Amino acid sequence: MPRVRLLGARHAWLSITPEPEQELPRALAVLRVGGGPPEELVERERARAERLVLQGTRRTWLAYLQESLALARERAGDGDAEVDAARALVEEVIENHDNLALGLARRRKNGDAA
């Protein structure tokens, strides 16, 4: 029977939330092309997120989130409804991720199990 191991502090970021890797790829593709993206671009974005989760580090993941937020902010006021929705989604997902990360850090600081 396989053993389940707890994630150490080094990998705790992986347990925060699956929303970014599930929701950001399509939104980022929309932001990159300024509207309805080709499915191949969505798949490239999805593969990138998956690669970061499976092979990346906390630092590369945070850089991805910062890049995503910067792209969303560049598109502010674009006027296209799909772009505006994608921008709002990126901002919401990253804000939620950041809040959960802060909670995780607080729990670790207080000695609680993460």
C-alpha positions in Angstrom: 0.0 0.0 0.0 1.5 3.4 -0.9 2.3 5.7 1.9 1.0 9.3 2.0 3.6 11.8 3.0 2.9 15.2 4.3 4.4 18.0 2.3 7.3 19.7 3.9 7.5 23.5 4.2 9.5 23.6 0.9 6.5 22.2 -1.0 3.6 23.6 1.1 2.7 26.1 -1.7 1.5 23.1 -3.7 -1.4 22.6 -1.3 -2.8 26.1 -1.3 -5.5 25.9 -4.0 -5.9 24.3 -7.5 -7.7 27.4 -8.8 -4.7 29.1 -10.5 -3.7 26.1 -12.6 -7.3 25.4 -13.4 -8.6 28.9 -14.2 -5.6 31.0 -15.2 -4.6 29.3 -18.5 -7.8 30.3 -20.4 -7.9 33.7 -18.9 -4.2 34.3 -19.7 -4.8 33.2 -23.3 -7.6 35.6 -23.6 -5.5 38.4 -22.2 -2.6 37.6 -24.6 -4.7 37.8 -27.7 -7.2 40.4 -26.6 -10.3 38.2 -27.0 -11.3 34.6 -27.8 -8.1 32.7 -28.0 -7.3 29.7 -30.2 -7.6 26.4 -28.3 -3.9 25.7 -29.0 -2.9 28.8 -27.0 -5.1 27.7 -24.1 -3.4 24.3 -24.1 0.0 25.8 -24.2 -0.9 28.0 -21.1 -2.4 24.9 -19.4 0.8 22.9 -20.1 2.9 25.7 -18.7 0.9 25.8 -15.5 1.1 22.1 -15.2 4.9 22.1 -15.7 5.3 24.7 -13.0 3.2 22.7 -10.5 4.9 19.4 -11.2 8.5 20.6 -11.8 8.7 24.2 -10.6 9.6 25.8 -7.3 7.8 28.2 -5.1 9.8 30.9 -6.6 8.9 30.1 -10.2 5.3 29.7 -9.3 5.2 33.1 -7.7 6.9 34.6 -10.7 4.2 33.0 -12.9 1.5 34.6 -10.7 3.2 38.0 -10.8 3.5 37.8 -14.6 -0.2 36.9 -14.8 -1.2 39.8 -12.6 1.0 42.2 -14.7 -0.6 41.0 -17.9 -4.1 41.5 -16.3 -3.1 45.1 -15.3 -1.7 45.9 -18.7 -5.2 45.0 -20.1 -7.1 47.2 -17.7 -9.6 49.4 -19.6 -9.3 47.3 -22.8 -13.1 47.6 -23.2 -13.6 44.1 -24.5 -16.1 42.2 -22.3 -14.2 38.9 -22.6 -10.8 40.6 -21.8 -12.4 42.5 -18.8 -13.8 39.2 -17.5 -10.4 37.4 -17.9 -8.6 40.3 -16.2 -11.1 40.3 -13.2 -10.7 36.5 -12.9 -6.9 36.7 -12.8 -7.0 39.3 -10.1 -9.6 37.4 -8.1 -7.7 34.1 -8.3 -4.4 35.6 -7.4 -5.9 37.6 -4.5 -7.5 34.4 -3.2 -4.2 32.5 -3.6 -2.3 35.3 -1.8 -4.8 35.3 1.1 -4.5 31.5 1.5 -0.7 31.7 1.3 -0.8 34.2 4.1 -3.0 31.9 6.2 -0.6 29.0 5.6 2.4 31.1 6.6 0.6 32.3 9.8 -0.2 28.7 10.7 3.4 27.6 10.2 4.6 30.6 12.3 2.3 29.6 15.1 3.4 26.0 15.0 0.2 24.6 13.7 0.2 21.7 11.2 0.0 23.0 7.6 
